[in-house]
């Protein structure tokens, strides 16, 4: 996945068992029992996520 919007990323995280545990402004934090990392997403709706940011979030979440 080289291109994705923030909305698509949120759907992907939730589909893989992550749930939002905290929201402060546009920043959302997602958690899953099996994942030692708290996933931070600076949410901007349908805006496309920069490639490096997307790769970093997916790596932290243990997703491809």
N, C-alpha and C positions, 0 to 999 in steps of 0.2 A: 504494500500500500504506500504509494508515494503522495497521493492527494486525498485529503479528507477534510470535511468541515467539522466544526466543534460539535454540532448536533449529531453527526455520524459517529464521532468519537465517543460521546456520552452513551449512545445506543450500544456501541461495541463494548464499552466497559460494563454497562448494566447487563448485557447479554452474557458476559463472562463472570457474573456473580458479584461485581462491585456495586456498592450502594453509597449514595451521598450521605456523609455523616455531618457535614458542616458547610455552610455557605456564608460568605462575607462579601457583599457587593457582587462583583462578577467572578469572584474566585470560589471554586467549588472543590471540596476535598472528598475523595472516594476511598473506600476501604473494603478489603476482602480478607477473611480469616487466613487463607493460605498465603497471602502476599505480605511480606514483612514491611513493604513500603506504603506510605500514605500517598496517594496519587493526587497531585494538585493540578487543576485545570482552570486556567484563566479564561472563562467562557465568553465567547463572542458570537453566539448563535450560528448563523449560516456562513460566516466568514471562514475562508480556507485557513487551515493551520499551516504555519511554516514547516517545511520538511524536517529540519533539525529538531524542532520542538515536538513534532509528531513522533519521530523515532525515539526521542528521549522518554516521552510519556509511555509509549508502548514497551520499551525496554524495562522501565521501572515497574510496569504492571505485569511483566512476564508474558507479553503477547507479541505476536508477529504481525 
